[in-house]
Amino acid sequence: MTDLPEPGRRGFLRRSIAIVPAATALTATGFVVAQNAAVPPAAASPAPAGPPYTPVYFHTEEWAFIQAAVARLIPSDDTGPGAIEAGVPEFIDRQMEGGFGQAATWYMQGPFVPSSPLFGYQGKMLPREVYRAGIAATDAWCKQQKAGKRFAELDAATQDEVLKGLDGGTIQFAEVGAKDFFTFLLQNTKEGYFSDPIHGGNKNAASWKMIGFPGARADFLDWVNKPGVHYPLPPVSINGPQG
């Protein structure tokens, strides 16, 4: 990972929204450690309490890893929710059972040749298989290198160190590409944070409220000729208003 000055968390997230469509393939831009930015807190209505989500694809230890990892990629702070509050783990679990996780629209017949990241993912494992193997390999590495602890059991600073190792190539696995695994993890975390709530993430459109994105409203004719004017209406999901 390049040692550049780290941008504010909100600046990073605002830039990400322009390049992250919901549930589509992206190239990871690197692990960003969150910092507070001078952005006013976004007003948000609390989501009604409901039963906790039960993962369909991930088993217990994998689920603990996903929750711990996304909490470090986008932690909560005083300007808005983190990945956990936004429901990113649910989004990722649902993706594993959908077209992305099973590479439904990808050519997966080979040849499988290492290539430039510009060509995208070139492996033979399905994304859901990359997740399963990547989590197992990361936990095994952590247990060997970090006093027998799994990733989810490490303190936040050590978790950041491990994630940077996956991203930067200092941690390597025989079973699965560590960089491929991290790339999917970061990609899906950003997608889950900014996607339409219909996909399981971005609960109560919290990230949209934070950045002032109106969502899937059908008509902006009254606003197209008002540059710089604050848009007062709350965001709307494909499923309807989000509070």
Secondary structure, DSSP 8 states (H G I E B T S, - for coil): --------HHHHHHHHHTT--TT--------------S-----------------SSS-HHHHHHHHHHHHHHS--BTTB--TTTTTHHHHHHHHHTSTTTTTTTS--SS------GGG----SS-HHHHHHHHHHHHHHHHHHHTTT--GGGS-HHHHHHHHHHHHHTSS--SSS-HHHHHHHHHHHHHHHHHS-GGGS-SGGGHHHHHHT--BS-S--TTTTT-TT----S--EETTEE--
